[in-house]
Amino acid sequence: MIVRMTSNTSLLTRSLSAVWHPCTQMKRHETLPLVPIARGKGVWLHDLEDRRYLDAVSSWWVNLFGHSEPRINAALTDQLGKLEHVMLAGFTHEPVVQLSERLRELAPNGLGHCFYGSDGASATEIALKMSAHYWRNNGQPEKTQFVSLQNSYHGETLGALSVTDVALFRDAYGPLIRQNATVPSPDWRNAQEGESAEAFALRCAQALDQHLQQHHHEIAAMIIEPLIQGAAGMAMYHPAYLRAARELCTRYGVHLIADEIAVGMGRTGTLFACEQADISPDFLLLSKGITGGYLPLSIVMTTDDIYQAFYADETARGFLHSHSYTGNPLACRAALATLDIFAQDDVLKANRSKTAFLNLIAEPLRTHARVRNFRNTGMVWAFEVESSHADFAQRCFSLGLEQELLLRPMGNTVYFMPPYVITEEEMQLMVTRTLAVINELT
């Protein structure tokens, strides 16, 4: 690709000189220019020359109600005039209390205590530490192992990587982490011919049963992404697996950690994905969409039983985890404004209509000769593309930009995870332009 000399060029050069971008082989940007974004409005991002790109991936799955949402802007402006930050050790403030109370009312039964972090990986670290420390406080210090699904992703800090099953990370950082066990994923793409998604999920649950039966005495918790394994290529599975996992974890005395960092806040069609299995986990992890995509925040919700295990006179029995910006008031106000929008706009009902519409207009994608496994859960769509291009993901991304689309394929998996405010006209554009990209690639 030829880099055009534009008003963007200066910013691109400065960024490449000073910024180390995440999950990026920086050498690629010798030929693949960065996209310099100047502003955003609704589902659209605009660069310095005012070219626009439809944010079909919600800026790494975080943006729920579009860029520059007026009600979230107003809430943050109001909070800036009151309190920008205070440490949460020994102090408290209204936004963090309100947010904790509202989440307690909304979350599955029994999740009455909120511990705050900054990002999804932090939430994973907190839950893993809290689970193992719980068992230590209860006289079972041998329960320090964890189990997760094959192809799982729970973050990229060292503790989170120990329950993440992504070969690229495992190969690079394996010597630094303690590897934990994995069990078969209920991803329905792996079902046998003629086997239903539910039957396959229950068959995978049998493997979990066998593993817990043999190792439960050393396992602190199972961690799982409910309904959709994001980094596995939007692997989707039947809620029957969640029901089975809950029953098995209870039977064998193992905590169940529901990582809803990506799939919570309405992404799967319900506010929390666990609702579709009618279960309550021991830990519920939230981040990404909780602030509407505005500010870093993560929350670990847990039960009174777990909370009480740390409630003692001895400091060593307390939960030993902190960071400077825990429960930041600005982030909490953004989260409160996000919850307000869910209620004011009846978002989940509106999303059901949008899901039905996009499924209808996406028929040319579903039936495309090179498309496989077209699937949908809530406001997430994904499919695989048969292509001989070794660099399919990068070419798809580049061609998408030419079509005014921000697509970020994972391997040969193309997915849509747009902001909830996307209109029917914008959905039509997203599908039509994606079809054009696929036709050019195949």
Helices and strands as residue ranges (DSSP letters): H 9-18, G 26-30, E 37-41, E 44-47, E 52-55, H 58-61, H 70-80, H 94-106, E 113-117, H 120-137, E 145-149, H 158-161, H 167-173, G 174-176, E 181-183, G 188-190, H 197-215, G 216-218, E 219-224, E 228-229, E 235-236, H 240-252, E 255-259, G 273-277, E 283-286, G 288-291, E 298-302, H 304-308, G 315-317, H 329-344, H 347-361, H 363-366, E 371-377, E 380-385, H 392-402, E 405-406, E 413-416, H 424-441
